């Protein structure tokens, strides 16, 4: 299941270009999910970390074939 399918309108993924000092550009993505607080701070933090891990796993799979920082292609 993709983040968009799981989180609906609360998920966002917006591309943008980052210009480096040497003038070259990197294609980047601003990715996030707006979460609703849980019944206390501790459970909200645990949930936020869970969502962050899911987004990290998804983004690694989604963008694995793209050149980026550290790429030697």
C-alpha positions as CSV (number, residue, x, y, z in Angstrom):
1,X,0.0,0.0,0.0
2,X,1.4,3.4,-0.9
3,X,1.4,6.3,1.5
4,X,-1.3,8.1,-0.6
5,X,-3.5,5.0,-0.3
6,X,-2.9,4.7,3.4
7,X,-3.0,8.3,4.5
8,X,-5.1,10.0,1.7
9,X,-5.0,13.7,1.7
10,X,-2.8,13.8,4.8
11,X,0.1,12.6,2.6
12,X,2.1,14.9,0.4
13,X,5.0,14.5,-2.0
14,X,6.1,17.6,-3.9
15,X,9.2,17.7,-6.2
16,X,11.6,20.6,-6.0
17,X,15.0,21.5,-7.3
18,X,17.9,22.2,-4.9
19,X,20.6,24.4,-6.5
20,X,24.1,23.7,-5.1
21,X,26.9,26.2,-4.7
22,X,28.5,25.1,-8.0
23,X,25.3,25.8,-9.9
24,X,24.3,22.2,-10.4
25,X,20.8,21.1,-9.4
26,X,19.5,18.1,-7.5
27,X,15.9,16.9,-8.0
28,X,14.4,16.5,-4.5
29,X,11.1,15.7,-3.0
30,X,9.4,17.2,0.1
31,X,7.6,14.2,1.6
32,X,5.4,14.1,4.7
33,X,2.2,13.0,6.4
34,X,0.1,15.2,8.7
35,X,-0.7,13.1,11.8
36,X,-3.4,13.6,14.4
37,X,-2.2,13.6,18.1
38,X,-2.9,10.4,20.0
39,X,-4.1,10.3,23.7
40,X,-0.7,11.4,25.1
41,X,2.7,12.7,24.0
42,X,4.4,9.3,24.3
43,X,2.0,7.5,22.0
44,X,1.9,10.4,19.5
45,X,5.7,10.3,19.3
46,X,5.7,6.5,18.9
47,X,3.2,6.8,16.1
48,X,5.1,9.7,14.4
49,X,8.3,7.5,14.4
50,X,6.2,4.6,12.8
51,X,5.0,6.9,10.1
52,X,8.5,8.3,9.5
53,X,9.9,4.7,9.1
54,X,7.1,3.9,6.6
55,X,7.9,7.0,4.6
56,X,11.6,6.3,4.6
57,X,11.0,2.8,3.4
58,X,8.6,3.9,0.7
59,X,10.9,6.8,-0.5
60,X,13.9,4.4,-0.8
61,X,11.9,2.1,-3.0
62,X,10.2,4.8,-4.9
63,X,13.3,6.7,-5.8
64,X,15.9,3.9,-5.8
65,X,16.8,4.3,-9.5
66,X,17.2,8.1,-9.4
67,X,20.6,9.8,-9.2
68,X,21.2,11.8,-6.1
69,X,23.7,12.8,-3.5
70,X,26.6,10.4,-3.4
71,X,25.7,8.9,-6.8
72,X,28.6,8.2,-9.2
73,X,26.5,7.7,-12.3
